[in-house]
Amino acid sequence: MIELTARTPFDGLLPIEAGALRLSEAAPARMTSLAPYRGRDKALSEALKAAHGMAFPAPNRATGREGARAVWFGQRMALLIGPEPDAGLTEFAALTDQSDAWAVARLEGEGAAEALARLAPLDLREGAFKRGHTARTELGHMHASLTRISGESWRIMVFRAFARTLAHEMREAMQSVAARAGV
């Protein structure tokens, strides 16, 4: 009989370090998409706040804190990252487990925005893309979600099938930024 072993998306690929930058796996225990039923947006936000301490995020924003966040994920959709969703949320929204669909990495260190800017067509400077801002965007040639966690810390999400590509593309971008810094 064949024995299968569960592996994380970045198993054997991360961490990567270049100069002051570090890319590591940030696989949360649970990721659930929340799509509010028609006319239930406000009620969902209130239920999410009561159950998990965070409101439903506005477009291009994230709410919550480390270990429990709601990230805007498209028109009238958010991704609850971290906690098991409260069963009461099903009264207001369709919930879909996304835990195995995404590869999640964390980029940290001085120059993180510059490394990402080499791959994403966004203004990622801190004045334009602040803590708690998020975007669904192209990253290299991959569809991605970028969220600024703090000044020099980012959550990067790509489809699980692109984990190896993300590791490769980010390694090159990080090495380029480190080389410019003379590290």
Secondary structure as GFF3:
##gff-version 3
##sequence-region A 1 183
A	DSSP	beta_strand	16	18	.	.	.	ID=ss1
A	DSSP	beta_strand	21	25	.	.	.	ID=ss2
A	DSSP	beta_strand	31	36	.	.	.	ID=ss3
A	DSSP	alpha_helix	41	52	.	.	.	ID=ss4
A	DSSP	beta_strand	62	65	.	.	.	ID=ss5
A	DSSP	beta_strand	68	74	.	.	.	ID=ss6
A	DSSP	beta_strand	77	81	.	.	.	ID=ss7
A	DSSP	three_ten_helix	87	91	.	.	.	ID=ss8
A	DSSP	beta_strand	93	97	.	.	.	ID=ss9
A	DSSP	beta_strand	102	108	.	.	.	ID=ss10
A	DSSP	alpha_helix	112	117	.	.	.	ID=ss11
A	DSSP	beta_strand	134	139	.	.	.	ID=ss12
A	DSSP	beta_strand	142	150	.	.	.	ID=ss13
A	DSSP	beta_strand	153	159	.	.	.	ID=ss14
A	DSSP	three_ten_helix	160	162	.	.	.	ID=ss15
A	DSSP	alpha_helix	163	180	.	.	.	ID=ss16
###
